[in-house]
Amino acid sequence: MSTIPIFADENWRMPSRGRVGMFSLIIGESAIFTIFVVAYVYYIGRSTYGPTPQILDVPIFNTVCLLSSSLTIWLAEHAIERGRIRLFGAWWALTMALGIIFLGGTAVEWNKLIFTDGLTIRSNLFGTTFYSLVGLHATHVVVGLIMLSLVLIFTLIGRIEQRHAERIQVLSLYWHFVDAVWVVVFTVVYIVGR
């Protein structure tokens, strides 16, 4: 009696729990962002008073910094796969710096919107949906930076090795997700919504 293989490709193996967990988190977070994006789009133009989306300046420099961080974290992933820990640390630190610049730009933008333009979360529907959506994204950047900081600390004290490459790649998925979400937020808020 012959046995029939369950899988056609015998080299196939189960994905790591870390990857499955991260993809599950990303799917859940995508649903949350979808709700916020739909709410923003639904309420575009519904504010009858107060500042409108025309007061927004398009954050080109911040966007370039954040999207560039996907490249630097990818380079960090490849460096650790090859056992080049110092190079990994340098690319990882640059990724963090780009994320911090992005957050700083967001803080400057919000300072202008609140104190110069008078747009707060209570001003009108635009203020509520804008700060909710962009703030949700900024919160995810902060969480990502905290995780990246922990990895950088472990790298600096010599606790990160080539054998940790899989875990680094799993964490990098979160950062790529944050960058991909920014493409949607940027398009909806600063391009379509103006």
Secondary structure, DSSP 8 states (H G I E B T S, - for coil): -----SSS-TT-----HHHHHHHHHHHHHHHHHHHHHHHHHHHTT---SS--GGG----HHHHHHHHHHHHHHHHHHHHHHTT-HHHHHHHHHHHHHHHHHHHHHHHHHHHHHHHTS---TTT-HHHHHHHHHHHHHHHHHHHHHHHHHHHHHHHHTT---GGGHHHHHHHHHHHHHHHHHHHHHHIIIIII--
